[in-house]
Amino acid sequence: MSTRQRLRELVDAPRFQQAIIGVILINAVTLGCETSPALVAEHGTLLHAADRIALAVFTLELAARLYAHGPRFFRDPWNCFDAVIVGLALLPTSGPFAVLRALRILRALRLISAIPSMRRVVGALLGALPGMASIAALLGLILYVGSVIATKLFSAVAPEYFGDLGDSLFTLFQVMTGEAWSEVARSVMEAEPLAWIFFIGYIAVTTFTVLNLFIAVTVSAMQSQVAREHEIAEENQTTLLLAEIQQLREEVRAMHSVREQTSEN
């Protein structure tokens, strides 16, 4: 077995991945502790050392995976994601780049690539983006139409909420999220008693219908992601089984050839 194969087995081993997850969690905690002036004043040197050690571990791990997998390393989008995160951490954080110190917490996002369940969720969300874009466009259209109607109907009685199109857009977006919508509706209903018809209809369309479509699309994408992973796993098992069968056939042929040579002698 070559050195590259041994290193590949090491970096792909579950225990190695669990150790990296542990380092990510510890590094996330230490970066959070650095936001406390009291902790920095008392344990600043220790926190800084822990951060440097974690960065060194991430760099070595990334270099090992790059050497072990070779060019195939960049075929996996999650490997590219890890490379970007670690690369940002290696940039200088002094002078004009001092703002990059705040980006060190992005290393905690490596948990997404390290934990399969998180990868599955993110993959499903990315797969749902095309469907979500259509729903977002529909929601934006409904919001715009409702804002125009509300401005025409309620600008005189509630100018603080529906004085112009911009105010109406913001107010109806707030109503859509369910934040203090009853206060807005009651203030309008004091002058327009039938305004409840507009608000209930708007909430029923946006909150109870359109927003639930986002959930439906996401769930459908997650189901497709799980089914795809099962198909890939079955294909891999089939490939391994065929390879083992082929190897057994070659061994049987070799045994037959040896027996034939022995019988001839």
C-alpha positions, 0 to 999 in steps of 0.5 A, spaced: 500 500 500 502 506 498 503 512 502 497 516 499 493 510 500 494 510 507 493 517 508 487 517 504 484 511 509 487 515 515 483 522 513 477 518 511 476 514 517 470 516 522 475 517 528 479 522 524 473 526 522 470 526 529 477 528 532 476 534 526 469 535 529 472 536 536 477 541 534 472 545 530 467 545 536 473 547 541 475 553 536 468 555 536 468 556 543 474 559 544 472 564 538 466 566 542 470 567 549 474 572 545 468 576 545 468 577 552 473 583 555 474 579 562 476 573 559 481 576 554 484 580 559 485 573 564 486 568 559 488 572 552 494 568 551 491 561 552 485 563 547 490 566 542 494 559 543 488 555 542 486 559 536 493 558 533 493 551 534 486 550 531 488 553 525 494 549 524 490 543 525 485 545 520 491 547 515 495 540 516 488 536 515 486 540 509 493 539 506 493 531 508 486 531 504 489 534 498 495 530 498 491 523 499 485 525 494 490 529 489 486 532 483 479 529 485 479 533 492 476 539 488 471 535 485 467 535 491 464 542 493 465 541 500 472 540 499 472 547 496 468 550 501 473 547 506 479 550 502 475 557 502 474 557 509 481 555 511 484 560 506 480 566 509 483 564 516 490 564 513 490 571 510 493 577 514 489 580 520 493 586 521 493 593 517 487 594 512 485 586 513 484 587 520 476 586 519 478 579 517 479 577 524 471 577 525 471 572 519 475 567 523 468 564 526 467 562 519 471 556 521 465 553 525 461 553 518 466 547 517 461 543 521 456 543 515 461 539 511 464 535 517 457 532 519 453 528 514 446 530 516 448 537 516 451 536 509 444 533 507 440 539 509 444 544 506 444 540 499 436 540 500 436 547 501 440 548 495 436 543 491 430 547 493 433 554 490 429 554 483 423 552 486 423 557 492 425 563 487 418 562 483 415 562 490 419 568 492 417 571 485 409 570 487 410 572 494 413 579 491 408 580 486 402 579 492 406 583 496 406 589 491 399 588 489 397 588 496 401 594 497 398 598 492 391 596 494 392 598 501 395 605 499 389 607 495 384 604 501 388 606 507 393 612 506 388 617 509 386 614 515 393 611 517 398 615 513 404 612 518 403 605 516 400 606 508 402 613 507 406 611 500 408 605 497 414 604 501 410 605 507 405 600 505 410 595 502 414 595 509 407 594 513 405 589 509 411 585 510 411 586 517 403 583 517 406 577 513 411 575 518 405 576 524 409 581 528 404 586 531 399 585 525 393 586 530 395 593 532 396 595 525 389 592 523 385 595 529 388 602 528 386 602 521 379 599 523 377 604 527 376 609 521 375 603 516 371 597 520 371 593 514 378 593 513 379 586 517 376 583 510 383 586 507 388 584 512 385 577 513 385 575 506 392 578 505 394 574 511 391 567 509 394 568 502 401 570 504 402 566 511 398 560 510 398 559 503 405 562 500 409 561 505 407 554 506 409 552 499 417 554 501 416 548 506 413 544 501 419 545 496 424 544 502 421 537 504 420 535 497 428 537 496 430 533 502 426 527 500 429 527 493 436 528 496 435 522 501 433 518 495 439 520 491 444 518 496 440 511 497 441 510 489 449 512 490 450 508 496 446 502 492 450 503 486 457 503 490 455 497 493 453 494 486 460 496 483 464 493 489 460 486 489 461 486 481 469 487 483 469 482 488 465 477 483 470 479 477 476 478 482 473 471 484 473 469 477 480 471 476 482 467 482 478 461 479 481 461 472 488 462 475 486 455 479 484 452 473 490 454 469 494 451 475 491 444 475 491 444 467 499 445 468 499 440 473 495 435 470 499 435 463 506 435 467 
